[in-house]
């Protein structure tokens, strides 16, 4: 926004200091006149025998008072300019950092030393903001690159299949259609997951009271056929557990958790346990599955988009899009909750979601 030019903060402070000193000097002169000179007899007519008198004191005092006022004004301007510069030096560093951030450089930090005051508190808050912005931008860039790669793969496969079909008219059309349908389904699932992830990241949803126990039951019911085909026992327990948020996003969160627990429960024949509890003012959803042991260094990376470990590789039955736990993390964060992942000593994973309880 364009603004008309004005005085700098340093000049305003300087003028304020100088004006304050000049006003103090003027008040001192008024006090001297009111309480001293008016009680001295006036001898402006030159009468003899009256000493001291107001006429002589005024003629003697006035030049000295004028010189003192001029000195105070000059001293206020010079001293005020120096003091204002020292006081506003931290603000200059903050302004330079903000200008660098505005030009796209988010790596600069102020790191102001010294004891705590308003300027240093502002600098610390600004450093924290820059750190979060840099982390968010880096995450978004990495996510965009991964998403582009993931979307390019099914499109490239579709183009290859079409080129082969065009060059070989005798190729089995049913097989081609089935493969194209599978590739197209994966592209659609990935696109919908990306849209849902962006929606939850922005927090654009209507909040309402939601019972996590009903959400868990609905998610488990929808995935029961998949669990039965894989020989996995699906157990859902827990009483009413209320929270506030989007029923659609919370259902997608629970569905992703149960789906991951079923799909990656290898070898087949394990168990998946879903529990909901109310712990004070917190609503808790736990999804626990058996399976292979997970390396400890792999667990923290599971919520990263498109990150897959060897134990969590895609299967032919359920290819996935690599956004399951990333979506869960995003939904939990949008609902001001926490997500904890822990590898079970006997194998498998325990996922704990804690959300604020409904009032």
ZIZI-V259729 format. One record per backbone hydrogen bond with DSSP energy under -0.5 kcal/mol. CO is the residue of the C=O (numbers start at 0). NH is the residue of the N-H. E is the energy in kcal/mol with one decimal. If there is no record, write none. Layout:
# ZIZI-V259729
CO,NH,E / CO,NH,E
This chain:
# ZIZI-V259729
7,11,-2.3 / 8,12,-2.4 / 9,13,-2.3 / 10,14,-2.7 / 11,15,-2.1 / 12,16,-2.7 / 13,17,-2.8 / 14,18,-2.7 / 15,19,-2.3 / 16,20,-2.4 / 17,21,-2.6 / 18,22,-2.5 / 19,23,-2.3 / 20,24,-2.5 / 21,25,-2.4 / 22,26,-2.6 / 23,27,-1.9 / 24,28,-2.0 / 25,29,-2.4 / 26,30,-2.4 / 27,31,-2.4 / 28,32,-2.6 / 29,33,-2.9 / 30,34,-2.6 / 31,35,-1.4 / 31,36,-1.7 / 32,37,-1.4 / 35,38,-1.1 / 36,39,-1.4 / 40,53,-3.7 / 42,45,-1.6 / 46,49,-0.6 / 48,50,-0.7 / 52,56,-1.9 / 53,57,-2.7 / 54,58,-2.0 / 55,59,-1.9 / 56,60,-3.3 / 57,61,-2.7 / 58,62,-0.6 / 59,63,-0.8 / 60,64,-2.7 / 61,65,-2.6 / 62,66,-2.4 / 63,67,-2.3 / 64,68,-2.5 / 65,69,-2.3 / 66,70,-2.3 / 67,71,-2.6 / 68,72,-2.3 / 69,73,-2.5 / 70,74,-3.2 / 71,75,-2.4 / 72,76,-2.1 / 73,77,-2.5 / 74,78,-2.7 / 75,79,-2.1 / 76,80,-2.1 / 77,81,-2.1 / 78,82,-2.9 / 79,83,-2.8 / 80,84,-1.8 / 81,85,-2.1 / 82,86,-2.5 / 83,87,-2.4 / 84,88,-0.7 / 87,91,-1.8 / 88,92,-1.7 / 89,93,-2.2 / 90,94,-2.4 / 91,95,-2.4 / 92,96,-2.2 / 93,97,-2.5 / 94,98,-2.4 / 95,99,-2.3 / 96,100,-2.4 / 97,101,-2.3 / 98,102,-1.3 / 99,104,-2.3 / 100,103,-1.4 / 103,105,-0.9 / 116,120,-2.4 / 117,121,-2.2 / 118,122,-2.4 / 119,123,-2.4 / 120,124,-2.3 / 121,125,-2.3 / 122,126,-2.5 / 123,127,-2.3 / 124,128,-2.3 / 125,129,-2.5 / 126,130,-2.4 / 127,131,-2.2 / 128,132,-2.6 / 129,133,-2.8 / 130,134,-2.1 / 131,135,-2.8 / 132,136,-3.0 / 133,137,-2.4 / 134,138,-2.3 / 135,139,-2.6 / 136,140,-2.6 / 137,141,-2.4 / 138,142,-2.7 / 139,143,-2.9 / 140,144,-2.3 / 141,145,-2.5 / 142,146,-3.0 / 143,147,-2.4 / 144,148,-2.0 / 145,149,-2.8 / 146,150,-2.6 / 147,151,-2.1 / 148,152,-1.5 / 149,153,-1.0 / 150,154,-1.3 / 151,155,-2.5 / 152,156,-2.3 / 153,157,-2.4 / 154,158,-2.2 / 155,159,-2.3 / 156,160,-2.6 / 157,161,-2.3 / 158,162,-2.4 / 159,163,-2.5 / 160,164,-2.3 / 161,165,-2.2 / 162,166,-2.0 / 163,167,-1.9 / 167,170,-1.8 / 171,175,-1.7 / 172,176,-2.9 / 173,177,-2.4 / 174,178,-2.3 / 175,179,-2.7 / 176,180,-2.5 / 177,181,-2.1 / 178,182,-2.4 / 179,183,-2.8 / 180,184,-2.6 / 181,185,-2.0 / 182,186,-2.0 / 183,187,-2.5 / 184,188,-2.7 / 185,189,-2.4 / 186,190,-2.3 / 187,191,-2.8 / 188,192,-2.3 / 189,193,-2.3 / 190,194,-2.4 / 191,195,-2.5 / 192,196,-2.5 / 193,197,-2.4 / 194,198,-2.2 / 195,199,-2.4 / 196,200,-2.2 / 197,201,-1.8 / 198,202,-1.1 / 198,203,-1.3 / 202,204,-1.4 / 207,244,-2.9 / 209,211,-0.8 / 209,242,-2.6 / 210,214,-1.9 / 211,215,-2.7 / 212,216,-2.0 / 213,217,-2.4 / 214,218,-2.4 / 215,219,-2.5 / 216,220,-2.4 / 217,221,-2.0 / 218,222,-1.2 / 219,223,-0.6 / 220,223,-0.7 / 222,226,-2.2 / 223,227,-2.6 / 224,228,-2.1 / 225,229,-1.3 / 226,231,-3.0 / 227,230,-1.1 / 229,268,-0.9 / 231,233,-0.5 / 232,234,-0.6 / 232,271,-2.9 / 234,273,-3.3 / 236,275,-1.2 / 240,211,-3.7 / 241,357,-1.3 / 242,209,-3.2 / 244,207,-2.0 / 244,246,-0.6 / 245,249,-2.5 / 246,250,-2.0 / 247,251,-2.2 / 248,252,-2.4 / 249,253,-2.5 / 250,254,-2.7 / 251,255,-2.4 / 252,256,-2.1 / 253,257,-2.6 / 254,258,-2.7 / 255,259,-2.6 / 256,260,-2.2 / 257,261,-2.1 / 258,262,-2.9 / 259,263,-2.4 / 261,264,-1.2 / 263,265,-1.6 / 269,232,-2.3 / 270,289,-1.9 / 271,234,-2.9 / 272,287,-2.8 / 273,236,-2.8 / 274,285,-3.1 / 276,278,-0.6 / 276,283,-3.4 / 277,279,-0.8 / 278,281,-1.6 / 280,356,-3.0 / 281,278,-2.9 / 282,354,-3.1 / 283,276,-2.3 / 284,352,-3.1 / 285,274,-2.7 / 286,350,-2.8 / 287,272,-3.1 / 288,348,-0.9 / 291,347,-2.4 / 294,297,-1.6 / 294,298,-1.0 / 295,299,-0.6 / 297,300,-1.1 / 298,301,-1.6 / 300,303,-1.5 / 303,306,-1.6 / 305,307,-0.6 / 308,311,-0.8 / 309,312,-1.0 / 317,314,-1.3 / 321,305,-3.1 / 322,326,-2.7 / 323,327,-1.8 / 324,328,-2.7 / 325,329,-2.2 / 326,330,-2.7 / 327,331,-2.7 / 328,332,-2.4 / 329,333,-2.3 / 330,334,-1.3 / 331,336,-2.7 / 332,335,-1.5 / 334,355,-0.6 / 337,353,-2.4 / 339,351,-2.7 / 341,349,-2.8 / 343,346,-1.4 / 347,343,-1.6 / 348,288,-2.2 / 349,341,-2.2 / 350,286,-2.5 / 351,339,-2.6 / 351,353,-0.5 / 352,284,-2.7 / 352,354,-0.5 / 353,337,-2.3 / 354,282,-3.3 / 355,243,-0.8
